[in-house]
Amino acid sequence: MRRGQAATEFLMTYGWAVLMTLVAMGALAYFGIFSPRTFMPDNCDVGVPFGCFEYLAYQDGIALSLRYGGLDMLDRVNISVEGCTSMQKSASLQSGDVVRAYMTCPQSGDRVKANFNVIYHAPDHALDQQTDGRIILLIQKNNGIASPKIEFCHDSACS
């Protein structure tokens, strides 16, 4: 009888501790603490000769700013994000300049994960060049894209 009582007390004591731990973990999971979305940072990767400068996702579209770091001067840039409008602009772009693209595409959920490509042309080359990129962003809870457009910025002056 003594051994049975000791075993029962052991199970009751540690059983309550295990039960309380499970309840606490269930509450944390319910409130989204273990969700991978809370741990994934915003990310933007693009190939050479561009670099991600600024990037935001809104409920009505995506805003990307890419800094050009190549040696050649460019005369045309086309940016397209999967599921969004494709934007093209013809103007002179040199190293250090920024390309800002505001593309409309309705977003749903908390995060957007999309691939994009940049097609660019240098006057000295016969063919267009292409580089690919990928963005993972938390969607802002407001509409931020008034109209789709693309701008070239040089020394904080955009056109």
C-alpha positions in Angstrom: 0.0 0.0 0.0 2.9 2.4 0.7 4.3 2.0 -2.8 0.9 2.6 -4.4 0.5 5.8 -2.5 3.9 7.1 -3.5 3.3 6.3 -7.1 -0.1 8.0 -7.1 1.3 11.1 -5.4 4.2 11.2 -7.9 1.8 11.0 -10.9 -0.6 13.6 -9.4 2.2 16.1 -8.7 4.0 15.9 -12.0 0.7 15.3 -13.9 -0.5 18.7 -12.8 2.8 20.3 -13.9 2.6 18.7 -17.3 -1.0 19.7 -17.7 -0.3 23.3 -16.8 2.6 23.4 -19.2 0.4 22.1 -22.0 -2.3 24.7 -21.2 0.3 27.5 -21.3 1.7 26.3 -24.6 -1.8 26.1 -26.1 -2.5 29.6 -25.0 0.7 30.9 -26.6 -0.1 29.0 -29.8 -3.6 30.4 -29.9 -2.3 34.0 -29.7 0.2 33.4 -32.5 3.5 33.4 -30.6 4.7 30.2 -32.4 3.6 31.5 -35.9 6.5 31.7 -38.3 5.1 35.0 -39.6 6.2 36.7 -36.4 9.8 35.6 -36.9 10.3 36.1 -40.6 11.8 39.5 -41.3 11.0 41.6 -44.4 13.4 40.7 -47.2 14.3 41.8 -50.7 16.9 40.2 -52.8 17.8 41.3 -56.4 20.7 40.4 -58.7 23.5 42.6 -59.8 23.6 45.5 -60.9 20.6 46.5 -58.7 20.2 46.5 -55.0 17.0 46.8 -52.9 16.9 50.2 -51.3 13.3 50.4 -49.9 10.3 48.1 -50.2 6.8 48.1 -48.8 3.7 46.1 -49.5 0.2 47.6 -49.1 -3.2 46.1 -49.5 -3.5 47.6 -52.9 0.0 47.1 -54.3 3.8 47.0 -53.8 6.4 49.9 -53.7 10.0 49.0 -54.7 13.0 51.3 -54.7 16.1 49.8 -56.4 19.5 51.4 -56.5 21.4 51.0 -59.8 25.1 50.1 -59.2 26.3 49.3 -62.7 29.0 51.0 -64.8 27.0 51.6 -68.0 24.4 54.3 -68.3 20.9 52.9 -68.9 18.1 54.3 -71.1 15.2 52.0 -70.3 14.1 50.0 -67.3 11.1 47.6 -67.0 10.1 46.2 -63.6 7.5 43.5 -63.2 6.3 41.7 -60.1 4.3 38.5 -60.5 0.6 39.3 -60.1 1.1 43.0 -60.4 1.2 45.6 -63.1 4.4 45.8 -65.2 6.1 49.2 -65.3 8.5 50.6 -67.9 10.2 54.0 -68.2 12.6 55.4 -70.7 15.1 57.9 -69.3 18.8 58.3 -68.5 19.9 56.3 -65.4 23.4 56.2 -64.2 25.3 54.5 -61.3 23.9 55.5 -57.9 20.5 56.5 -59.2 17.3 55.0 -57.7 14.4 53.4 -59.6 11.1 53.7 -57.7 8.2 51.6 -58.9 4.7 51.7 -57.5 2.7 48.7 -58.8 -1.0 48.0 -58.2 -2.0 44.4 -57.2 -4.5 43.5 -54.5 -2.9 41.7 -51.6 -4.6 39.4 -49.1 -3.3 37.8 -45.9 -0.5 39.1 -43.6 2.5 38.7 -45.9 3.3 38.8 -49.6 6.0 36.6 -51.1 6.6 37.3 -54.8 9.3 37.1 -57.5 10.1 40.0 -59.7 12.4 40.8 -62.6 14.1 43.9 -63.9 14.8 44.2 -67.6 17.1 47.0 -68.5 18.8 48.3 -71.6 22.1 50.2 -72.0 22.4 52.2 -75.2 25.8 50.6 -75.9 24.4 47.1 -75.9 22.2 45.5 -78.6 20.2 43.3 -76.3 18.2 43.9 -73.1 19.7 42.5 -69.8 17.6 40.9 -67.1 18.0 40.3 -63.4 15.6 38.6 -61.0 14.6 39.3 -57.4 12.4 38.1 -54.6 10.5 39.9 -51.9 8.9 38.8 -48.7 7.0 41.6 -47.0 4.5 42.2 -44.2 1.5 43.9 -45.7 0.7 47.3 -44.3 -3.0 47.7 -43.3 -3.8 50.7 -45.5 -3.8 51.6 -49.2 -0.6 53.3 -50.2 -0.5 53.1 -54.0 -2.4 56.1 -55.4 -1.5 55.2 -59.1 1.0 52.9 -60.7 4.1 54.7 -61.8 7.9 54.4 -62.1 10.4 57.2 -61.3 14.1 57.7 -61.7 15.7 59.6 -58.8 19.1 61.3 -59.0 20.4 63.3 -55.9 16.9 63.1 -54.2 15.2 64.7 -57.3 12.7 62.3 -58.9 11.2 62.4 -62.3 
